[in-house]
């Protein structure tokens, strides 16, 4: 079983973890790739750039994941 090694993902400039800095409380829109900021425990989020609404699941306390669109196009 491999354990996650945060030192492997350090940013050379800042010296901080790239994963925790970029993905904490944000997801990427699957349509326009805009980074959508997410409030904790939110179940739905809308992309401010293209307007698509997504269902949100929580992998961890501060790690959201897009489950899919809130409504499938007809």
C-alpha positions as CSV (number, residue, x, y, z in Angstrom):
1,X,0.0,0.0,0.0
2,X,1.5,3.3,-1.1
3,X,1.1,6.3,1.1
4,X,0.6,9.8,-0.3
5,X,3.8,11.8,-0.2
6,X,3.1,15.5,-0.2
7,X,6.8,16.4,-0.7
8,X,6.6,14.9,-4.2
9,X,4.1,17.6,-5.2
10,X,5.9,20.7,-3.9
11,X,5.9,23.8,-6.0
12,X,9.6,24.8,-6.6
13,X,8.8,28.5,-6.3
14,X,6.6,28.7,-3.2
15,X,7.7,25.5,-1.5
16,X,4.1,24.5,-0.8
17,X,2.0,21.6,-2.0
18,X,0.5,22.2,-5.5
19,X,-2.4,19.9,-4.9
20,X,-3.6,21.6,-1.7
21,X,-3.2,25.1,-3.1
22,X,-5.0,24.6,-6.3
23,X,-7.8,22.2,-5.5
24,X,-8.9,23.1,-2.0
25,X,-12.6,24.2,-2.1
26,X,-12.7,24.5,-5.9
27,X,-13.6,22.4,-8.9
28,X,-13.0,22.8,-12.7
29,X,-16.1,23.4,-14.9
30,X,-16.3,20.4,-17.3
31,X,-17.6,22.7,-20.1
32,X,-15.3,25.8,-20.0
33,X,-12.6,24.7,-17.5
34,X,-13.1,27.7,-15.3
35,X,-12.2,27.2,-11.6
36,X,-15.4,27.3,-9.6
37,X,-15.0,28.2,-5.9
38,X,-17.1,26.0,-3.7
39,X,-18.4,26.8,-0.2
40,X,-18.1,23.9,2.3
41,X,-20.9,21.3,2.3
42,X,-22.5,22.8,-0.9
43,X,-24.5,20.2,-2.8
44,X,-24.8,22.2,-6.1
45,X,-22.7,24.8,-7.8
46,X,-23.1,26.9,-10.9
47,X,-20.2,28.0,-13.1
48,X,-20.1,31.8,-13.1
49,X,-18.6,31.8,-16.6
50,X,-20.9,29.5,-18.7
51,X,-23.8,29.0,-16.3
52,X,-23.9,25.2,-16.1
53,X,-25.1,23.8,-12.7
54,X,-23.3,20.8,-11.2
55,X,-24.0,18.3,-8.4
56,X,-21.1,18.3,-5.9
57,X,-19.9,15.4,-3.8
58,X,-17.3,15.7,-1.0
59,X,-14.3,13.4,-1.0
60,X,-12.9,15.1,2.2
61,X,-13.8,18.1,4.3
62,X,-12.1,20.5,1.9
63,X,-12.1,18.5,-1.3
64,X,-15.2,18.8,-3.6
65,X,-15.8,16.6,-6.6
66,X,-18.2,17.1,-9.5
67,X,-20.7,14.2,-9.7
68,X,-22.4,15.4,-12.9
69,X,-24.6,18.1,-14.2
70,X,-27.6,19.1,-12.1
71,X,-29.9,18.6,-15.1
72,X,-29.1,16.6,-18.3
73,X,-29.7,18.5,-21.5
74,X,-32.7,17.4,-23.5
